[in-house]
Amino acid sequence: MSDEVSVISSNSVWKRLRNQEITCEDAIQLLVDKRGGLRIDLLDEDVNYRFFHHFEDRKLLPPVIPLLLWHGYFYLGSPRSLTNEEIKQISNVTLTGIKNVLVSSESYLLWFLRQNLPEPSNIASPIVNPLTGVNDEAHLDEISEIYLSQALDQTHRINALISVALQHRASDVHLEPTEAGLRVRYRIDGILRTTRILPPEVSRKTIVALKVMSNMNIGESRRPQDGRISQHYVTADNLDLDLDMRVSTFPCVGGEKAVIRLLPRNKMLATKLEDLGFDESSLSIYRSWIEQPQGLIIVTGPTGSGKTSTLYATLQLLATDRVNIITMEDPIEYNLSNITQGQVQETGGLTFATGLKSILRQDPDIIMVGEIRDLETAEITIRAALTGHLVLSTMHTNDAVSTIARLKDLGLHPNLVSESLLGVVSQRLLRKICSFCSEPYVPTKAELKLLNIAVQDVKYQDWRRGKGCEHCFGSGYLGRVAIFDLLNMTPQVRKVMSEGTQSQLVDYLISQGYDFFRHTVREKISTGITTLEEALRVLPRQLFIYENSPHE
């Protein structure tokens, strides 16, 4: 091939071939190197159209890339050899001959993503790998590399990282400065996973670009800052997705760390109480609380345990034309229709307490307080619950019963707590056993003892664990399931709470069969949904010793 031919032109290779600047053999060599690498930028859209317009559903085709149309033949790039039946099918429809050119799997995947998702920022839902037919989690690093290679600037780089995060069900993106560069980690199913380290020369630039996107002060790097990004995404299946992103920066050694919380609004708006994971008995109890005209409902659990999902699903159920619902949040994670939402502004003097005082003058029926953090907020919340309002709030405690002690520690009188409280929901999210690599598992005697399960009651065929595969990053877990612990305020519980100590309350509840998550955990483990190892990772071990001595 001549030196003139070897020079890459901005024109498509097909145009150069038609102009007789190069031969067909030269054209193939320009498009596909010896390793199967494809120069996508040299493909011609006209060839793409001429080939695909014959096919109403591209998904029925084998993995092929239209490279050239020359002398009655379509030259198709593919990561595998096409079968005679496939070639015959394609030839009959296009009325041309077919010549197969092998390309690498990476090149085909990159072409496929560009065809279906023109902009990296438009990627919002899991993409089925066209080569395997599944959402292949093992391609996380590979897809990250592909998307980042398309990034034209720092903003595109951030959009590429977010796109990969959404594709792999991540809830958060962590950007951490290190000596080696900017470490990128995704939180998937509650676990952080490092995907790559961006070069040191783009580390600071990427953080600054993110701050610009979040409307932060880029001149201030010595103080933590919070911001938001709202963006509209369109997926390959034309599914509209409105995404809210909460962005937080934190000064640290090496620069600033940034965390992006991904909040798909469409997913939240579709959440119903029945979809949260309550069992039938717990859901019935919870519904009886929210049907009350007044009283306090508290949802507890650590960050990332699904408290917001429970509260928002509840508010959406209650939001009718007949009631006035007002919230005080920090921050507002999702915008809900038919609900007045207030945002805490500490610098402006708008705290939970001051906001609540104002809300009570707005003729509310239902109030949601983002979190009870101090005595003043707790007192106003209790007063609202005692004066004709249904109030929902959150606290950070280990379990439902500990919430009672926490309210007392804040300085509230036990009688006020017992009179106002309808119930407490404590919740966690446990990783589910991966359905792709799930295999039978025989529990040990120690596990059965800890779960208080008698050997004769074990249904061994139902116990499972994940072996680890490409779908679950070798972890054995894929997806999460919620578990709930409900403390229902019966008359007797109110009496013990008012007159007795915390230990007496715990003893009474145990005598009545209350088991602090254990029944739910037992059920989830013994039916092959999760494992004891995962339960112990999420739940405090002390919760497993509240019950009486286990069976021998």
C-alpha positions in Angstrom: 0.0 0.0 0.0 1.4 3.4 -1.0 2.4 6.1 1.5 -0.5 8.2 0.1 -3.0 5.4 0.8 -1.6 4.8 4.3 -2.4 8.4 5.4 -5.7 8.4 7.2 -8.2 10.7 5.5 -11.1 12.5 7.2 -13.3 11.0 4.4 -14.8 7.7 4.9 -12.9 4.7 3.5 -15.9 3.8 1.3 -15.9 7.2 -0.3 -12.2 6.9 -1.0 -12.8 3.4 -2.5 -15.6 4.8 -4.8 -13.3 7.6 -5.9 -10.8 4.9 -6.8 -8.2 6.4 -4.5 -7.6 3.0 -2.9 -8.3 -0.7 -3.6 -10.8 -2.8 -1.7 -8.0 -4.6 -0.1 -6.5 -1.3 1.0 -9.8 -0.2 2.3 -10.2 -3.3 4.5 -6.6 -2.8 5.9 -7.4 0.8 6.7 -10.6 -0.1 8.5 -9.4 -3.2 10.4 -5.8 -3.8 11.6 -4.2 -7.2 11.9 -5.4 -7.6 15.5 -9.0 -6.9 14.6 -9.1 -3.3 15.8 -11.6 -1.2 14.0 -11.3 2.5 12.9 -14.9 3.5 13.6 -14.4 7.1 12.6 -13.6 5.9 9.0 -16.9 4.1 8.6 -19.6 5.5 6.3 -23.1 6.2 7.6 -24.5 5.6 4.1 -23.2 2.0 4.1 -24.7 1.6 7.6 -28.1 2.8 6.3 -28.1 0.8 3.1 -27.5 -2.4 5.0 -29.7 -2.0 8.0 -32.8 -0.4 6.3 -33.6 -3.9 5.1 -34.1 -5.2 8.6 -36.9 -4.0 10.8 -35.4 -5.6 13.9 -31.6 -5.5 14.2 -31.8 -7.7 17.3 -32.6 -10.6 15.0 -29.3 -10.2 13.2 -25.9 -11.7 14.2 -23.3 -9.3 15.6 -22.2 -7.5 12.4 -20.8 -4.1 11.4 -21.4 -2.8 7.8 -17.9 -1.9 6.6 -18.1 -1.5 2.8 -20.5 -2.0 -0.1 -18.4 -2.9 -3.1 -19.1 -4.7 -6.4 -22.3 -6.4 -5.2 -21.0 -7.5 -1.8 -21.5 -6.2 1.8 -18.3 -6.5 3.7 -19.4 -7.1 7.3 -17.2 -6.9 10.3 -18.0 -9.5 13.0 -16.2 -10.8 16.2 -17.0 -14.4 14.9 -17.3 -16.2 11.7 -20.9 -16.1 10.3 -22.6 -19.4 9.6 -23.8 -20.3 6.1 -27.4 -20.0 7.3 -26.7 -16.5 8.6 -25.0 -15.4 5.4 -27.9 -16.9 3.3 -30.5 -15.1 5.4 -28.7 -11.7 5.1 -28.0 -12.2 1.4 -31.6 -13.0 0.6 -32.9 -9.9 2.3 -30.2 -7.4 1.0 -30.0 -9.1 -2.5 -26.2 -8.9 -2.2 -23.4 -11.2 -1.5 -21.8 -11.2 2.0 -18.1 -11.2 2.8 -17.0 -11.7 6.5 -14.2 -9.7 8.1 -13.2 -10.6 11.6 -13.0 -7.7 14.1 -12.1 -7.9 17.8 -14.9 -8.2 20.4 -13.8 -4.9 21.9 -14.2 -3.1 18.6 -17.7 -4.6 18.1 -18.8 -3.6 21.6 -17.5 0.0 21.1 -19.3 0.2 17.7 -22.5 -1.2 19.2 -22.5 1.3 22.0 -22.0 4.2 19.7 -24.8 3.0 17.4 -27.3 2.7 20.2 -26.1 5.4 22.5 -24.6 8.3 20.5 -23.6 10.3 23.5 -21.9 8.8 26.7 -24.2 11.0 28.8 -27.3 9.4 27.3 -26.6 6.0 28.8 -29.0 5.3 31.7 -30.0 1.6 31.8 -28.2 -1.7 31.7 -27.0 -2.6 28.2 -27.3 -6.2 27.1 -23.9 -7.4 25.8 -24.7 -8.3 22.1 -22.1 -11.0 22.2 -23.3 -12.9 25.2 -27.0 -11.8 25.4 -26.7 -10.8 29.1 -25.9 -7.8 31.2 -22.3 -8.9 31.6 -20.9 -7.3 34.8 -17.4 -8.6 34.0 -17.1 -5.9 31.4 -17.2 -3.1 33.9 -13.5 -2.2 33.5 -13.7 -2.7 29.7 -16.7 -0.5 29.3 -15.2 2.1 31.5 -12.2 2.2 29.3 -14.3 2.4 26.1 -16.5 5.3 27.4 -13.5 7.2 28.8 -11.7 6.8 25.4 -14.6 8.7 23.8 -14.5 11.6 26.3 -13.6 14.9 24.6 -13.1 16.9 27.7 -13.5 16.7 31.5 -17.3 17.1 31.4 -17.6 14.2 28.9 -15.3 12.2 31.2 -17.6 12.7 34.2 -20.6 11.8 32.1 -18.8 8.7 30.9 -18.2 7.7 34.5 -21.8 8.3 35.5 -23.0 6.3 32.4 -21.0 3.3 33.4 -22.2 3.6 37.0 -25.9 3.7 35.9 -25.3 0.7 33.6 -24.0 -1.3 36.5 -26.7 -0.3 39.1 -24.3 1.8 41.2 -25.8 4.1 43.8 -22.7 6.3 44.3 -19.6 7.3 42.4 -16.5 8.1 44.5 -13.6 10.2 43.1 -10.6 10.1 45.4 -7.3 11.8 44.8 -4.3 9.5 45.4 -0.6 9.7 44.5 -1.2 7.5 41.5 -4.1 9.6 40.3 -7.9 9.9 40.7 -9.3 6.6 42.0 -12.8 5.9 40.8 -15.0 3.6 42.9 -18.6 2.6 42.4 -20.9 1.5 45.2 -22.8 -1.5 43.8 -25.2 -3.4 46.1 -23.8 -1.5 49.0 -20.2 -2.5 48.3 -17.5 -0.2 46.9 -15.6 -1.4 43.9 -12.6 0.2 42.3 -12.9 0.5 38.5 -9.8 2.5 37.5 -7.4 5.3 38.4 -7.4 8.3 36.2 -4.0 9.9 35.4 -2.7 12.5 37.8 -2.8 15.2 35.2 -6.6 15.0 34.9 -7.3 14.4 38.6 -7.8 18.1 39.7 -9.3 19.0 36.3 -12.0 16.4 36.7 -12.9 17.5 40.2 -13.1 21.2 39.1 -15.3 20.2 36.1 -17.6 18.3 38.5 -17.8 21.4 40.8 -18.7 23.6 37.8 -21.5 21.1 36.8 -22.8 21.2 40.4 -22.8 25.0 40.7 -20.1 24.9 43.4 -17.5 27.6 44.1 -14.4 26.3 42.2 -12.2 28.9 44.0 -12.9 27.3 47.4 -11.1 24.0 48.0 -10.5 24.3 51.8 -14.1 23.7 52.8 -16.6 20.9 52.1 -19.3 21.9 49.6 -22.6 20.4 48.4 -24.2 20.7 45.0 -26.7 19.1 42.7 -26.9 18.1 39.1 -30.2 17.4 37.3 -30.0 15.8 33.9 -32.3 14.1 31.4 -31.2 10.8 30.0 -32.6 8.8 27.1 -31.6 5.1 27.0 -31.1 2.9 24.0 -34.7 1.7 24.4 -36.0 5.3 24.3 -36.8 5.2 28.0 -36.8 8.7 29.4 -34.9 9.0 32.7 -34.7 12.1 34.9 -31.6 11.8 37.1 -30.9 13.9 40.1 -27.3 13.8 41.4 -26.2 15.0 44.9 -22.6 16.0 44.8 -20.4 16.4 47.9 -16.8 17.5 48.1 -14.4 17.1 51.0 -10.9 18.5 51.4 -8.3 15.8 51.9 -4.7 15.0 51.4 -3.9 15.3 47.8 -6.9 17.6 46.9 -10.6 17.2 47.2 -12.6 14.0 47.3 -16.0 14.0 45.6 -19.0 11.7 46.0 -21.9 11.6 43.5 -25.2 10.1 44.8 -27.2 8.9 41.8 -31.0 9.4 42.3 -33.2 8.2 39.3 -36.5 10.0 39.9 -38.5 7.7 37.7 -37.5 4.7 39.7 -38.5 6.4 43.0 -41.9 7.5 41.6 -42.7 3.9 40.7 -42.0 2.6 44.2 -45.1 1.3 46.1 -45.4 0.0 49.6 -45.9 -3.5 48.2 -42.6 -3.3 46.4 -40.4 -2.3 49.4 -40.1 -5.9 50.8 -42.5 -6.0 53.8 -43.9 -9.4 54.5 -47.7 -9.7 54.7 -47.9 -9.3 58.5 -45.5 -6.3 58.7 -47.2 -4.5 55.8 -50.5 -4.9 57.6 -49.1 -3.4 60.8 -47.5 -0.5 58.9 -50.6 0.3 57.0 -52.6 0.5 60.2 -50.1 3.2 61.4 -50.3 5.4 58.3 -54.1 5.2 58.4 -54.2 7.0 61.7 -55.1 10.7 61.8 -52.3 11.5 64.2 -49.2 10.1 65.8 -45.5 9.7 65.1 -43.9 7.0 62.9 -40.1 6.7 62.9 -38.0 4.9 60.3 -34.5 4.0 61.4 -31.4 2.5 59.9 -27.9 3.6 58.7 -27.3 5.6 55.6 -28.1 3.7 52.5 -30.6 1.3 54.2 -33.6 2.5 52.2 -35.3 4.8 54.7 -36.0 7.5 52.0 -37.6 4.9 49.7 -39.9 3.8 52.6 -40.9 7.4 53.5 -41.4 8.6 49.9 -43.5 5.6 49.0 -45.6 6.3 52.0 -46.0 9.9 51.2 -47.0 9.2 47.6 -49.7 6.8 48.9 -51.0 9.4 51.3 -50.8 12.4 48.9 -54.4 13.1 47.9 -56.3 16.3 47.2 -57.9 16.0 50.7 -54.7 16.4 52.7 -51.9 19.0 53.0 -48.5 17.3 53.2 -45.4 19.3 54.0 -41.8 18.0 54.4 -38.6 19.4 55.9 -35.7 17.6 54.4 -31.9 17.8 54.3 -31.4 17.4 51.4 -34.5 16.9 49.2 -33.6 13.7 47.4 -36.6 13.6 45.0 -39.3 16.0 44.0 -42.7 14.6 44.7 -45.9 15.7 43.2 -48.8 17.0 45.4 -46.4 17.5 48.3 -44.8 20.8 49.6 -41.2 20.1 50.2 -38.9 22.3 52.3 -35.1 22.3 52.3 -33.0 22.9 55.4 -30.7 25.9 54.9 -28.4 26.0 58.0 -26.5 29.1 56.8 -29.8 31.0 56.4 -31.1 29.9 59.8 -33.6 27.4 58.4 -33.1 24.3 60.5 -35.3 21.3 61.1 -36.7 23.0 64.3 -37.3 26.5 62.8 -38.8 24.9 59.6 -41.1 22.7 61.7 -42.4 25.8 63.6 -43.3 27.4 60.3 -44.8 24.2 58.9 -47.2 24.1 61.9 -48.6 27.5 60.8 -49.3 26.1 57.2 -52.3 24.1 58.2 -50.7 20.7 57.6 -52.4 17.3 57.9 -49.2 15.2 57.4 -45.6 16.2 58.1 -42.4 14.5 57.2 -39.3 15.5 59.2 -36.1 14.4 57.4 -34.3 13.5 60.7 -34.7 14.0 64.4 -31.2 15.1 65.5 -31.7 17.2 68.6 -34.0 17.9 71.5 -35.7 21.0 70.0 -36.6 19.1 66.8 -37.7 16.1 68.8 -40.0 18.3 71.1 -41.6 20.0 68.2 -42.1 16.7 66.3 -43.7 15.1 69.4 -46.0 18.2 69.9 -47.1 18.0 66.3 -47.9 14.3 66.6 -50.0 15.0 69.8 -52.0 17.8 68.3 -53.7 16.2 65.3 -50.9 15.6 62.8 -49.5 12.4 61.3 -45.8 12.8 61.4 -43.1 10.7 59.8 -39.4 11.0 60.5 -36.1 9.1 60.6 -33.4 8.4 63.2 -30.0 6.6 63.1 -30.3 3.7 65.5 -29.3 0.0 65.4 -32.9 -1.4 65.8 -36.4 -0.3 66.5 -36.2 -0.8 70.3 -33.0 1.3 70.5 -35.0 4.3 69.1 -36.9 4.5 72.4 -33.7 4.8 74.3 -32.4 7.4 71.9 -35.5 9.6 72.2 -35.1 9.5 76.0 -31.4 10.3 75.7 -32.3 13.4 73.8 -34.3 14.6 76.9 -37.9 13.6 76.1 -40.1 12.5 78.9 -41.0 8.8 78.5 -44.8 9.6 78.8 -44.6 12.0 75.8 -42.8 9.3 73.7 -45.3 6.6 74.6 -48.3 8.8 74.0 -47.2 10.1 70.6 -45.5 7.1 69.0 -47.4 4.8 66.7 -44.5 2.6 65.8 -40.9 2.3 64.7 -39.6 0.7 61.5 -36.0 -0.4 61.4 -34.7 -1.6 58.1 -31.6 -2.9 56.3 -30.6 -3.9 52.8 -29.0 -7.4 52.4 -27.3 -8.5 49.2 -29.1 -11.4 47.5 -27.4 -14.5 46.3 -26.5 -14.3 42.6 -29.0 -16.2 40.6 -26.4 -17.0 37.9 -24.0 -18.8 40.2 -26.3 -20.0 43.0 -25.5 -23.5 44.2 -26.7 -25.8 47.1 -25.2 -25.2 50.5 -25.2 -27.3 53.7 -25.3 -25.0 56.8 -23.0 -25.7 59.7 -24.1 -26.5 63.2 -22.7 -23.2 64.4 -24.8 -21.3 61.8 -28.0 -23.2 62.8 -27.2 -22.5 66.4 -26.7 -18.8 65.8 -30.0 -18.6 63.9 -31.9 -20.7 66.5 -32.9 -23.4 63.9 -33.2 -27.0 65.1 -31.4 -29.5 62.9 -34.7 -31.5 62.3 -36.3 -28.3 61.0 -33.7 -27.6 58.3 -34.9 -27.9 54.6 -31.4 -28.4 53.2 -32.6 -28.3 49.6 -33.5 -24.6 50.1 -30.1 -23.4 51.4 -28.0 -21.7 48.8 -24.8 -19.6 48.3 -23.2 -17.9 45.3 -20.1 -19.5 43.8 -19.0 -16.2 42.3 -19.1 -15.4 38.5 -18.7 -12.6 36.0 -22.2 -11.3 36.7 -21.6 -10.6 40.3 -17.8 -9.6 40.2 -17.0 -12.9 41.8 -18.8 -11.9 45.0 -21.6 -14.5 44.9 -24.2 -11.7 45.4 -26.3 -9.7 42.9 -29.0 -7.2 43.9 -30.4 -6.5 47.3 -33.5 -7.2 49.4 -34.9 -5.2 52.3 -35.6 -6.6 55.8 -37.7 -4.9 58.3 -38.1 -4.9 62.1 -41.3 -3.3 63.4 -42.0 -2.2 66.9 -45.8 -1.9 67.3 -46.9 0.4 70.1 -49.5 -1.7 71.8 -51.1 -0.5 75.1 -48.9 -2.9 77.1 -45.7 -1.7 75.3 -46.7 1.9 76.1 -47.1 1.0 79.7 -43.7 -0.7 80.1 -42.1 2.1 78.1 -43.5 4.7 80.5 -42.9 2.9 83.8 -39.9 0.7 83.2 -36.3 0.9 82.0 -35.0 0.1 78.6 -33.8 -3.4 79.7 -37.3 -4.1 81.1 -38.8 -3.1 77.8 -36.4 -5.5 76.0 -37.2 -8.3 78.4 -40.9 -7.8 77.9 -40.7 -7.7 74.1 -38.6 -10.9 74.1 -41.2 -12.6 76.3 -43.8 -11.7 73.7 -41.8 -13.2 70.9 -40.2 -10.1 69.5 -37.0 -11.2 67.8 -35.1 -8.1 66.5 -34.8 -8.9 62.7 -34.1 -12.6 63.5 -37.3 -14.1 62.1 -36.9 -12.2 58.8 -33.2 -13.0 58.6 -33.9 -16.7 59.3 -36.6 -16.8 56.5 -34.3 -15.0 54.0 -31.4 -17.3 54.7 -33.2 -20.6 54.9 -35.1 -20.0 51.6 -31.9 -19.3 49.6 -32.3 -15.5 49.3 -29.2 -14.4 51.2 -26.6 -15.9 53.5 -25.7 -15.7 57.2 -22.4 -14.1 56.3 -24.2 -11.3 54.6 -26.6 -10.8 57.5 -23.6 -10.6 60.0 -22.0 -8.0 57.7 -25.0 -5.7 57.8 -26.6 -6.3 61.3 -24.9 -5.8 64.6 -24.0 -9.1 66.1 -25.7 -8.1 69.4 -29.0 -8.5 67.6 -28.4 -12.2 67.4 -28.1 -12.7 71.2 -31.3 -11.0 72.3 -33.3 -14.2 72.0 -33.3 -17.0 74.6 -30.8 -19.9 74.3 -31.0 -21.6 70.9 -32.0 -25.1 70.3 -29.4 -27.8 70.8 
